[in-house]
Amino acid sequence: MPVGSIRDSSESFGSLNIGGRMTTATRQEVLGLYRRIFRLARKWQAASGQMEDTIKEKQYILNEARTLFQKNKNLTDTDQIKQCIDECTARIEIGLHYQIPYPRPIHLPPMGLTPLRGRGLRSQEKLRKLSKPVYLKSHDEIS
């Protein structure tokens, strides 16, 4: 991706502000993550070694980044912004470590969490949501 298009798309992060004004450190961190993802996609090689797999995985990385960054460009709450930054960093590190661009699924049986004194299905759903790793927070929302 040309540098100009990263610079152009960075303008959309101008609305990511805290208290009406974007902090320079947060803006730089977000833009740095965005650039890091695009560099990663450019250098990505599929673990299988197949050119078709490499192309599909590169495209997935780019599409996922664009979708999530566009979805979250209007966030103003500092805690939500921090969660998104943490999720992005975790997904990058996990992708590099396991050499797969897709989020690693977690496997919990539907009623596998211990209910607290007769609480029903709603408490199970709440416990499942709380037990979800940081790198999967936005995955279900966009899939």
C-alpha positions as a Markdown table, in Angstrom:
| # | Residue | x | y | z |
|---|---|---|---|---|
| 1 | Met | 0.0 | 0.0 | 0.0 |
| 2 | Pro | 1.5 | 3.4 | -0.9 |
| 3 | Val | 2.5 | 5.6 | 1.9 |
| 4 | Gly | 0.1 | 8.4 | 0.7 |
| 5 | Ser | -2.9 | 6.2 | 1.2 |
| 6 | Ile | -1.9 | 5.4 | 4.8 |
| 7 | Arg | -1.5 | 9.1 | 5.3 |
| 8 | Asp | -4.9 | 9.8 | 3.7 |
| 9 | Ser | -6.6 | 7.1 | 5.8 |
| 10 | Ser | -5.0 | 8.5 | 8.9 |
| 11 | Glu | -7.2 | 11.5 | 8.5 |
| 12 | Ser | -10.2 | 9.4 | 9.5 |
| 13 | Phe | -8.5 | 8.8 | 12.9 |
| 14 | Gly | -8.7 | 12.5 | 13.6 |
| 15 | Ser | -12.2 | 12.0 | 15.1 |
| 16 | Leu | -10.7 | 9.6 | 17.6 |
| 17 | Asn | -10.5 | 12.1 | 20.4 |
| 18 | Ile | -10.4 | 12.2 | 24.1 |
| 19 | Gly | -12.4 | 14.9 | 25.8 |
| 20 | Gly | -12.9 | 16.6 | 22.5 |
| 21 | Arg | -9.2 | 16.6 | 21.6 |
| 22 | Met | -7.1 | 13.7 | 20.4 |
| 23 | Thr | -4.0 | 13.1 | 22.4 |
| 24 | Thr | -0.8 | 13.0 | 20.3 |
| 25 | Ala | 0.5 | 9.9 | 22.0 |
| 26 | Thr | -2.7 | 7.9 | 21.4 |
| 27 | Arg | -3.0 | 9.1 | 17.8 |
| 28 | Gln | 0.6 | 8.1 | 17.2 |
| 29 | Glu | 0.1 | 4.7 | 18.8 |
| 30 | Val | -3.0 | 4.0 | 16.7 |
| 31 | Leu | -1.3 | 5.1 | 13.4 |
| 32 | Gly | 1.8 | 3.1 | 14.3 |
| 33 | Leu | -0.3 | 0.0 | 14.8 |
| 34 | Tyr | -2.1 | 0.7 | 11.5 |
| 35 | Arg | 1.3 | 1.0 | 9.6 |
| 36 | Arg | 2.7 | -2.1 | 11.5 |
| 37 | Ile | -0.3 | -4.2 | 10.2 |
| 38 | Phe | 0.2 | -3.1 | 6.6 |
| 39 | Arg | 4.0 | -3.8 | 6.8 |
| 40 | Leu | 3.2 | -7.2 | 8.3 |
| 41 | Ala | 0.7 | -7.9 | 5.5 |
| 42 | Arg | 3.3 | -6.9 | 2.9 |
| 43 | Lys | 5.9 | -9.4 | 4.3 |
| 44 | Trp | 3.4 | -12.1 | 5.3 |
| 45 | Gln | 4.2 | -15.7 | 4.2 |
| 46 | Ala | 1.7 | -18.5 | 4.7 |
| 47 | Ala | 2.9 | -21.4 | 6.9 |
| 48 | Ser | 1.9 | -23.8 | 4.2 |
| 49 | Gly | 4.2 | -22.2 | 1.7 |
| 50 | Gln | 1.5 | -22.1 | -1.0 |
| 51 | Met | 1.2 | -18.8 | -2.9 |
| 52 | Glu | -2.6 | -19.0 | -2.9 |
| 53 | Asp | -2.7 | -19.3 | 0.8 |
| 54 | Thr | -0.3 | -16.4 | 1.2 |
| 55 | Ile | -2.4 | -14.2 | -1.0 |
| 56 | Lys | -5.6 | -15.1 | 0.9 |
| 57 | Glu | -4.0 | -14.5 | 4.3 |
| 58 | Lys | -2.5 | -11.2 | 3.2 |
| 59 | Gln | -5.9 | -10.1 | 1.9 |
| 60 | Tyr | -7.6 | -11.2 | 5.2 |
| 61 | Ile | -5.1 | -9.2 | 7.2 |
| 62 | Leu | -5.7 | -6.0 | 5.1 |
| 63 | Asn | -9.5 | -6.4 | 5.2 |
| 64 | Glu | -9.6 | -7.2 | 8.9 |
| 65 | Ala | -7.5 | -4.1 | 9.7 |
| 66 | Arg | -9.5 | -1.8 | 7.5 |
| 67 | Thr | -12.8 | -3.1 | 8.9 |
| 68 | Leu | -11.8 | -2.8 | 12.5 |
| 69 | Phe | -10.1 | 0.6 | 12.2 |
| 70 | Gln | -13.1 | 2.0 | 10.4 |
| 71 | Lys | -15.5 | 0.6 | 12.9 |
| 72 | Asn | -13.6 | 2.1 | 15.8 |
| 73 | Lys | -12.6 | 5.4 | 14.3 |
| 74 | Asn | -15.2 | 7.4 | 16.3 |
| 75 | Leu | -14.3 | 6.1 | 19.7 |
| 76 | Thr | -13.9 | 8.8 | 22.4 |
| 77 | Asp | -13.8 | 6.8 | 25.6 |
| 78 | Thr | -10.1 | 6.3 | 26.7 |
| 79 | Asp | -10.8 | 2.8 | 28.1 |
| 80 | Gln | -12.4 | 1.6 | 24.9 |
| 81 | Ile | -9.5 | 3.0 | 22.9 |
| 82 | Lys | -7.0 | 1.3 | 25.2 |
| 83 | Gln | -8.9 | -2.0 | 24.8 |
| 84 | Cys | -8.8 | -1.7 | 21.0 |
| 85 | Ile | -5.1 | -1.0 | 21.1 |
| 86 | Asp | -4.5 | -4.0 | 23.4 |
| 87 | Glu | -6.6 | -6.2 | 21.2 |
| 88 | Cys | -4.7 | -5.1 | 18.1 |
| 89 | Thr | -1.4 | -5.7 | 19.7 |
| 90 | Ala | -2.4 | -9.1 | 21.0 |
| 91 | Arg | -3.7 | -10.2 | 17.6 |
| 92 | Ile | -0.4 | -9.1 | 15.9 |
| 93 | Glu | 1.7 | -10.9 | 18.5 |
| 94 | Ile | -0.4 | -14.1 | 18.3 |
| 95 | Gly | -0.4 | -14.0 | 14.5 |
| 96 | Leu | 3.3 | -13.7 | 14.4 |
| 97 | His | 3.9 | -16.4 | 17.1 |
| 98 | Tyr | 1.5 | -19.0 | 15.6 |
| 99 | Gln | 2.1 | -17.9 | 12.0 |
| 100 | Ile | -1.7 | -17.6 | 11.3 |
| 101 | Pro | -3.5 | -14.3 | 10.7 |
| 102 | Tyr | -6.8 | -15.6 | 12.0 |
| 103 | Pro | -7.8 | -15.2 | 15.7 |
| 104 | Arg | -7.2 | -18.4 | 17.7 |
| 105 | Pro | -10.6 | -19.7 | 18.8 |
| 106 | Ile | -11.4 | -20.6 | 22.3 |
| 107 | His | -13.3 | -23.8 | 23.1 |
| 108 | Leu | -15.7 | -23.6 | 25.9 |
| 109 | Pro | -18.7 | -26.0 | 26.1 |
| 110 | Pro | -22.0 | -24.2 | 26.1 |
| 111 | Met | -22.7 | -24.9 | 29.8 |
| 112 | Gly | -19.1 | -25.5 | 30.8 |
| 113 | Leu | -18.7 | -22.6 | 33.2 |
| 114 | Thr | -19.8 | -23.3 | 36.8 |
| 115 | Pro | -23.1 | -21.6 | 37.6 |
| 116 | Leu | -23.2 | -19.7 | 40.8 |
| 117 | Arg | -26.0 | -21.1 | 43.0 |
| 118 | Gly | -28.7 | -21.9 | 40.5 |
| 119 | Arg | -28.3 | -19.0 | 38.1 |
| 120 | Gly | -29.5 | -19.9 | 34.7 |
| 121 | Leu | -28.5 | -19.4 | 31.1 |
| 122 | Arg | -28.0 | -15.6 | 31.4 |
| 123 | Ser | -25.3 | -16.0 | 34.0 |
| 124 | Gln | -23.6 | -18.6 | 31.8 |
| 125 | Glu | -23.6 | -16.2 | 28.8 |
| 126 | Lys | -22.3 | -13.4 | 31.0 |
| 127 | Leu | -19.5 | -15.7 | 32.3 |
| 128 | Arg | -18.6 | -16.7 | 28.8 |
| 129 | Lys | -18.4 | -13.1 | 27.6 |
| 130 | Leu | -16.2 | -12.2 | 30.6 |
| 131 | Ser | -13.9 | -15.2 | 29.9 |
| 132 | Lys | -13.3 | -14.2 | 26.3 |
| 133 | Pro | -9.7 | -13.4 | 25.6 |
| 134 | Val | -8.8 | -9.8 | 24.6 |
| 135 | Tyr | -7.8 | -10.8 | 21.0 |
| 136 | Leu | -11.4 | -12.1 | 20.3 |
| 137 | Lys | -13.4 | -9.1 | 21.6 |
| 138 | Ser | -14.2 | -7.7 | 18.2 |
| 139 | His | -14.0 | -10.9 | 16.1 |
| 140 | Asp | -17.6 | -12.0 | 16.7 |
| 141 | Glu | -18.9 | -8.5 | 16.0 |
| 142 | Ile | -17.6 | -8.3 | 12.5 |
| 143 | Ser | -17.8 | -12.0 | 11.4 |
